[in-house]
Every structure is written in C-alpha cells, then in structure tokens.
C-alpha cells in the first residue's frame, strides 16, 4: 500500500484546511485509515481515524473542529480541519492499517506540514 498525502500549508488561526490522502496498491486489505500528527519535540499522536465501515474516532483536542471522511471510489481519505489553532501546528501523517494474513501492519504516507499562525 502506498499513501500520498497533500493539502498542508500556512493558515491563520480560525481558518480551515483540508488534507487528502490517496491510497494505492492493495487497497482492499486496508482496514482503517487515520491521520496522525507530530509537533516539534512531541510524540506522534492520533488525530482521527475511520474504519472501512465508516466508524470514526477523534482526539479530544480536535473533536467538533475536525472531520475525517473517505471516498471509497477514489481510495482517498480526507481531514477537514476547521477553527484551526496555533497548537494544531504539526506535520500530519496519513496512516493505513493493512490486514496481511492475520496481522495488521501500519503503512505511512509522507508528512504534510500544517502551520497555524498569524
């Protein structure tokens, strides 16, 4: 599975951005897709995830502001980020959990930088 992320950039506080992550390869084996982020000198953290059945979960810090969705026809997952705050500044990574045999493996896309600043 290959993941191609896009959509990062510079935005003012209160603004919005939409990240996209296109999956290719053995997409039928993907069980969950997610966005993680890593701010400078901090550990990578889960932002939002969506399963193949459409179940979503969010980090408490983004609930009510971010929305994760997927377009199965395009094998693409999106992260709509609204009401952005400076503390949302981080490199955002797309993640796919892929079932291979009886095990789940993590695949990662390249990071995309989101900077929230005035």
BARO-939964 format. One record per residue (C-alpha): y, z, x; residue number from 1; residue in three letters. Coordinates in Angstrom, 3 decimals, padded with zeros to 6 digits, always signed. Each point is the difference from the previous one (the first is absolute). Last residue first. Example, Ala and Ser with C-alpha at 12.3 -4.5 7.8 and 13.67 -1.06 7.14 Angstrom:
<rs>
<r v="-001.060" w="+007.140" u="+013.670" n="2" res="Ser"/>
<r v="-003.440" w="+000.660" u="-001.370" n="1" res="Ala"/>
</rs>
This chain:
<rs>
<r v="+034.955" w="+012.105" u="-000.963" n="118" res="Unk"/>
<r v="-003.622" w="+000.467" u="+000.934" n="117" res="Unk"/>
<r v="-003.482" w="-000.553" u="-001.305" n="116" res="Unk"/>
<r v="-002.069" w="-001.832" u="+002.595" n="115" res="Unk"/>
<r v="-003.352" w="-001.494" u="-000.946" n="114" res="Unk"/>
<r v="-002.015" w="-001.448" u="+002.856" n="113" res="Unk"/>
<r v="-003.115" w="-002.047" u="-000.706" n="112" res="Unk"/>
<r v="-003.241" w="+000.955" u="+001.654" n="111" res="Unk"/>
<r v="-002.784" w="-002.399" u="+000.811" n="110" res="Unk"/>
<r v="-002.842" w="+000.133" u="-002.452" n="109" res="Unk"/>
<r v="-002.763" w="+002.531" u="+000.131" n="108" res="Unk"/>
<r v="-003.687" w="+000.024" u="-000.860" n="107" res="Unk"/>
<r v="-001.851" w="+003.191" u="-000.836" n="106" res="Unk"/>
<r v="-003.766" w="+000.029" u="-000.379" n="105" res="Unk"/>
<r v="-002.101" w="+001.304" u="-002.855" n="104" res="Unk"/>
<r v="-003.715" w="+000.361" u="+000.553" n="103" res="Unk"/>
<r v="-003.047" w="-000.847" u="-002.090" n="102" res="Unk"/>
<r v="-000.272" w="-003.598" u="+001.162" n="101" res="Unk"/>
<r v="+003.538" w="-000.991" u="+000.798" n="100" res="Unk"/>
<r v="+002.462" w="+001.186" u="-002.605" n="99" res="Unk"/>
<r v="+003.576" w="-000.659" u="+001.044" n="98" res="Unk"/>
<r v="+002.884" w="+002.419" u="-000.283" n="97" res="Unk"/>
<r v="+003.186" w="-001.980" u="+000.430" n="96" res="Unk"/>
<r v="+003.207" w="+001.253" u="+001.555" n="95" res="Unk"/>
<r v="+003.551" w="-001.331" u="+000.158" n="94" res="Unk"/>
<r v="+002.254" w="+001.757" u="+002.441" n="93" res="Unk"/>
<r v="+003.607" w="+001.107" u="-000.435" n="92" res="Unk"/>
<r v="+002.093" w="+000.853" u="+003.040" n="91" res="Unk"/>
<r v="+002.375" w="+002.719" u="-001.036" n="90" res="Unk"/>
<r v="+003.274" w="+000.801" u="-001.737" n="89" res="Unk"/>
<r v="-000.840" w="+001.641" u="-003.317" n="88" res="Unk"/>
<r v="+001.923" w="+003.070" u="+001.183" n="87" res="Unk"/>
<r v="+003.219" w="-002.015" u="-000.290" n="86" res="Unk"/>
<r v="-000.650" w="-000.275" u="-003.735" n="85" res="Unk"/>
<r v="-000.985" w="-002.958" u="-002.129" n="84" res="Unk"/>
<r v="+000.666" w="+000.089" u="-003.709" n="83" res="Unk"/>
<r v="-002.623" w="-002.674" u="-000.503" n="82" res="Unk"/>
<r v="-002.974" w="-001.193" u="+002.037" n="81" res="Unk"/>
<r v="-002.263" w="-002.607" u="-001.540" n="80" res="Unk"/>
<r v="-003.194" w="-000.065" u="+002.018" n="79" res="Unk"/>
<r v="-002.040" w="-003.128" u="-000.514" n="78" res="Unk"/>
<r v="-003.635" w="-000.928" u="+000.431" n="77" res="Unk"/>
<r v="-001.201" w="-003.558" u="+000.430" n="76" res="Unk"/>
<r v="-003.345" w="-001.667" u="-000.511" n="75" res="Unk"/>
<r v="+001.917" w="-002.820" u="-001.729" n="74" res="Unk"/>
<r v="-002.127" w="-000.019" u="-003.148" n="73" res="Unk"/>
<r v="-000.440" w="+003.751" u="+000.266" n="72" res="Unk"/>
<r v="+003.718" w="+000.656" u="-000.183" n="71" res="Unk"/>
<r v="+000.425" w="+003.641" u="+000.857" n="70" res="Unk"/>
<r v="+002.393" w="+002.819" u="-000.751" n="69" res="Unk"/>
<r v="+001.515" w="+003.019" u="+001.707" n="68" res="Unk"/>
<r v="+003.137" w="+001.536" u="-001.462" n="67" res="Unk"/>
<r v="+002.430" w="+002.186" u="+001.898" n="66" res="Unk"/>
<r v="+002.743" w="+002.235" u="-001.414" n="65" res="Unk"/>
<r v="-001.668" w="+002.222" u="-002.604" n="64" res="Unk"/>
<r v="-002.387" w="+001.442" u="+002.546" n="63" res="Unk"/>
<r v="+001.210" w="-000.687" u="+003.538" n="62" res="Unk"/>
<r v="-000.021" w="+003.477" u="+001.584" n="61" res="Unk"/>
<r v="-003.047" w="+001.081" u="-001.976" n="60" res="Unk"/>
<r v="-002.075" w="-002.659" u="+001.723" n="59" res="Unk"/>
<r v="-001.341" w="-002.438" u="-002.513" n="58" res="Unk"/>
<r v="-003.218" w="-000.865" u="-001.769" n="57" res="Unk"/>
<r v="-001.088" w="-003.069" u="-001.877" n="56" res="Unk"/>
<r v="-003.035" w="-001.039" u="-001.989" n="55" res="Unk"/>
<r v="-000.048" w="-003.756" u="-000.493" n="54" res="Unk"/>
<r v="-003.745" w="-000.534" u="-000.160" n="53" res="Unk"/>
<r v="+000.009" w="-001.508" u="+003.499" n="52" res="Unk"/>
<r v="+001.722" w="+003.148" u="+001.206" n="51" res="Unk"/>
<r v="+003.695" w="+000.521" u="+000.656" n="50" res="Unk"/>
<r v="+001.613" w="+002.174" u="+002.654" n="49" res="Unk"/>
<r v="+003.416" w="+001.428" u="+000.734" n="48" res="Unk"/>
<r v="+001.880" w="+001.645" u="+002.869" n="47" res="Unk"/>
<r v="-002.788" w="+001.305" u="+002.210" n="46" res="Unk"/>
<r v="+001.299" w="+001.561" u="+003.185" n="45" res="Unk"/>
<r v="+000.093" w="-000.964" u="+003.664" n="44" res="Unk"/>
<r v="+000.932" w="+002.964" u="+002.109" n="43" res="Unk"/>
<r v="+003.569" w="+000.644" u="+001.040" n="42" res="Unk"/>
<r v="+001.902" w="-000.543" u="+003.226" n="41" res="Unk"/>
<r v="+001.834" w="-002.990" u="-001.436" n="40" res="Unk"/>
<r v="-000.994" w="-000.676" u="-003.605" n="39" res="Unk"/>
<r v="-003.414" w="-001.337" u="-000.893" n="38" res="Unk"/>
<r v="-000.821" w="-001.549" u="-003.313" n="37" res="Unk"/>
<r v="-003.092" w="-000.763" u="-001.991" n="36" res="Unk"/>
<r v="-000.470" w="-002.566" u="-002.726" n="35" res="Unk"/>
<r v="-003.282" w="-000.398" u="-001.808" n="34" res="Unk"/>
<r v="-002.767" w="-002.293" u="-001.048" n="33" res="Unk"/>
<r v="-003.329" w="+001.131" u="-001.391" n="32" res="Unk"/>
<r v="-003.472" w="-001.380" u="-000.407" n="31" res="Unk"/>
<r v="+000.251" w="-003.181" u="+002.034" n="30" res="Unk"/>
<r v="-003.332" w="-001.778" u="+000.347" n="29" res="Unk"/>
<r v="+001.031" w="-003.001" u="-002.118" n="28" res="Unk"/>
<r v="+002.878" w="-000.521" u="+002.451" n="27" res="Unk"/>
<r v="-002.354" w="-001.180" u="+002.732" n="26" res="Unk"/>
<r v="+002.661" w="-002.057" u="+001.770" n="25" res="Unk"/>
<r v="+003.596" w="+000.240" u="-001.111" n="24" res="Unk"/>
<r v="+002.310" w="+002.738" u="-001.218" n="23" res="Unk"/>
<r v="+003.699" w="-000.405" u="-000.683" n="22" res="Unk"/>
<r v="+002.213" w="+003.049" u="+000.244" n="21" res="Unk"/>
<r v="+003.415" w="+000.025" u="-001.597" n="20" res="Unk"/>
<r v="+002.855" w="+002.482" u="+000.274" n="19" res="Unk"/>
<r v="+002.785" w="+000.154" u="-002.539" n="18" res="Unk"/>
<r v="+003.334" w="+001.581" u="+000.784" n="17" res="Unk"/>
<r v="+002.511" w="+001.982" u="-002.007" n="16" res="Unk"/>
<r v="+003.313" w="+001.743" u="+000.549" n="15" res="Unk"/>
<r v="+001.052" w="+003.592" u="-000.536" n="14" res="Unk"/>
<r v="+000.693" w="+000.478" u="+003.683" n="13" res="Unk"/>
<r v="+000.914" w="-003.323" u="+001.585" n="12" res="Unk"/>
<r v="-002.658" w="-002.469" u="+001.041" n="11" res="Unk"/>
<r v="-001.189" w="-001.389" u="+003.310" n="10" res="Unk"/>
<r v="-003.225" w="-001.961" u="+000.095" n="9" res="Unk"/>
<r v="-003.623" w="-000.171" u="-001.014" n="8" res="Unk"/>
<r v="-001.464" w="-002.709" u="-002.171" n="7" res="Unk"/>
<r v="-003.198" w="-001.110" u="+001.677" n="6" res="Unk"/>
<r v="-003.579" w="+001.046" u="+000.626" n="5" res="Unk"/>
<r v="-002.885" w="-002.263" u="+000.947" n="4" res="Unk"/>
<r v="-003.462" w="+001.519" u="-000.278" n="3" res="Unk"/>
<r v="-003.174" w="-001.513" u="+001.388" n="2" res="Unk"/>
<r v="-003.447" w="+000.921" u="-001.275" n="1" res="Unk"/>
</rs>
